[in-house]
């Protein structure tokens, strides 16, 4: 993902409300499954990490991205943005890379 594409996704994510909240139980298999399920209808997800979660948000973002085969767009404070394009019918069209 280029920096231009990342910036575009960040601008789209800025208006999103968090779809999920991670609490003290952190990233459970059920939570990962729920994120994966959400990617069936959305391509861009915002996740809030609550104060009672002791894990580092950057580590949570990386682990969630690996488990769901998505990409980390950004981690700001306790907010995580993940992107996974729909293979059949992408709704978000990323800016093209310059050749």
GULOSE-469846 format. One line per 3 residues: their letters; for each residue x, y, z of N, C-alpha, C. Coordinates in pm, whole numbers. Layout:
REM GULOSE-469846
a) X/Y/Z/X/Y/Z/X/Y/Z ~ ...
END
This chain:
REM GULOSE-469846
xxx) 86/-118/0/0/0/0/90/124/0 ~ 62/216/-91/142/338/-99/97/438/7 ~ 180/539/30/144/640/130/21/720/86
xxx) 6/737/-46/-111/808/-98/-239/728/-72 ~ -232/596/-93/-348/511/-67/-380/508/82 ~ -275/501/164/-293/501/309/-359/631/355
xxx) -313/744/300/-370/874/334/-518/881/295 ~ -551/824/180/-691/822/134/-777/742/232 ~ -729/625/273/-804/542/369/-816/611/504
xxx) -712/680/546/-717/754/674/-826/861/669 ~ -837/929/553/-939/1034/540/-1079/974/546 ~ -1098/855/489/-1228/788/496/-1257/742/639
xxx) -1155/695/708/-1172/642/843/-1198/751/946 ~ -1157/873/916/-1171/981/1014/-1317/1007/1053 ~ -1410/976/964/-1551/1000/992/-1621/876/1050
xxx) -1551/763/1051/-1612/639/1100/-1620/635/1253 ~ -1724/572/1301/-1734/541/1443/-1672/402/1462 ~ -1611/375/1578/-1555/242/1599/-1662/132/1589
xxx) -1631/28/1514/-1723/-85/1497/-1710/-183/1613 ~ -1591/-186/1673/-1563/-280/1781/-1487/-211/1893 ~ -1496/-271/2012/-1419/-225/2127/-1348/-345/2187
xxx) -1218/-330/2208/-1140/-437/2269/-1120/-404/2416 ~ -1161/-497/2504/-1151/-475/2647/-1041/-558/2710 ~ -1058/-590/2837/-951/-657/2912/-921/-798/2863
xxx) -1015/-863/2795/-988/-998/2744/-904/-993/2615 ~ -879/-874/2564/-795/-850/2447/-848/-919/2321 ~ -760/-972/2241/-797/-1026/2109/-823/-1176/2119
xxx) -948/-1212/2146/-985/-1353/2158/-1018/-1409/2020 ~ -1020/-1543/2005/-1058/-1602/1876/-1199/-1559/1832 ~ -1290/-1544/1929/-1427/-1500/1896/-1426/-1358/1841
xxx) -1342/-1274/1901/-1332/-1135/1856/-1275/-1129/1715 ~ -1173/-1211/1690/-1114/-1217/1556/-1218/-1264/1454 ~ -1299/-1362/1492/-1404/-1411/1403/-1507/-1301/1373
xxx) -1539/-1221/1475/-1634/-1111/1456/-1579/-1006/1360 ~ -1450/-978/1372/-1387/-882/1280/-1392/-937/1138 ~ -1357/-1064/1124/-1360/-1129/993/-1499/-1123/932
xxx) -1600/-1147/1014/-1740/-1142/970/-1776/-1000/923 ~ -1728/-900/996/-1758/-761/960/-1697/-723/825 ~ -1583/-785/791/-1521/-757/662/-1604/-809/546
xxx) -1707/-890/573/-1798/-934/467/-1886/-820/418 ~ -1911/-722/504/-1998/-611/466/-1925/-477/455 ~ -1812/-465/525/-1735/-340/523/-1592/-369/484
xxx) -1530/-271/421/-1389/-287/384/-1296/-214/480 ~ -1350/-117/551/-1271/-35/642/-1334/-42/780 ~ -1256/-84/879/-1307/-96/1016/-1224/-15/1113
xxx) -1294/49/1205/-1225/120/1312/-1254/46/1442 ~ -1148/23/1519/-1158/-51/1645/-1104/36/1757 ~ -1178/43/1866/-1134/118/1983/-1078/21/2086
xxx) -962/56/2141/-903/-24/2248/-934/47/2378 ~ -1008/-20/2465/-1051/41/2591/-935/53/2689 ~ -953/140/2790/-848/164/2888/-814/40/2970
xxx) -912/-51/2989/-885/-169/3071/-811/-279/2995 ~ -779/-255/2868/-699/-351/2790/-552/-317/2811 ~ -477/-414/2861/-337/-389/2895/-241/-409/2777
xxx) -289/-466/2668/-202/-491/2553/-178/-364/2472 ~ -66/-361/2402/-29/-247/2318/-118/-244/2192 ~ -182/-131/2164/-269/-122/2045/-197/-158/1914
xxx) -68/-125/1902/5/-157/1778/20/-308/1763 ~ 45/-377/1873/56/-523/1868/-80/-586/1837 ~ -186/-532/1897/-321/-582/1870/-353/-565/1722
xxx) -322/-447/1667/-349/-418/1526/-276/-516/1435 ~ -149/-541/1465/-69/-632/1382/-125/-773/1388 ~ -158/-819/1508/-212/-954/1525/-347/-968/1456
xxx) -434/-868/1474/-566/-872/1410/-552/-874/1258 ~ -460/-795/1205/-439/-790/1060/-391/-924/1007 ~ -300/-988/1081/-249/-1119/1038/-361/-1223/1040
xxx) -439/-1223/1147/-544/-1324/1161/-658/-1305/1062 ~ -687/-1183/1022/-798/-1156/931/-751/-1133/786 ~ -622/-1140/764/-562/-1114/633/-600/-975/581
xxx) -596/-878/671/-625/-740/634/-497/-658/650 ~ -509/-526/629/-393/-438/641/-420/-333/747 ~ -316/-301/822/-327/-194/922/-310/-62/848
xxx) -413/23/856/-404/154/793/-333/249/889 ~ -381/250/1014/-318/336/1114/-355/292/1254 ~ -269/332/1347/-297/315/1490/-266/451/1553
xxx) -369/516/1601/-351/644/1668/-404/629/1810 ~ -314/641/1906/-355/624/2045/-417/487/2065 ~ -545/485/2097/-616/359/2121/-718/329/2012
xxx) -698/386/1895/-785/360/1780/-705/289/1671 ~ -765/183/1617/-702/102/1513/-792/108/1390 ~ -731/123/1272/-807/119/1147/-749/6/1061
xxx) -837/-87/1021/-798/-199/937/-870/-191/802 ~ -803/-237/697/-860/-235/563/-843/-372/499 ~ -953/-421/440/-949/-546/364/-1042/-528/244
xxx) -985/-520/124/-1070/-499/6/-1158/-620/-23 ~ -1278/-593/-69/-1369/-699/-111/-1317/-752/-245 ~ -1295/-883/-253/-1235/-939/-374/-1329/-934/-495
xxx) -1458/-954/-472/-1553/-959/-584/-1605/-821/-622 ~ -1641/-741/-521/-1707/-614/-547/-1651/-505/-455 ~ -1529/-455/-483/-1472/-354/-394/-1552/-224/-396
xxx) -1583/-173/-278/-1657/-47/-266/-1562/73/-261 ~ -1445/51/-200/-1346/158/-189/-1245/141/-302 ~ -1234/243/-385/-1139/242/-495/-1019/326/-453
xxx) -905/259/-438/-784/328/-395/-723/406/-511 ~ -657/520/-477/-585/592/-584/-478/500/-644 ~ -460/512/-775/-365/426/-846/-221/467/-812
xxx) -132/366/-815/9/393/-797/63/452/-927 ~ 158/545/-912/218/603/-1033/322/507/-1087 ~ 319/489/-1217/413/394/-1280/547/459/-1308
END
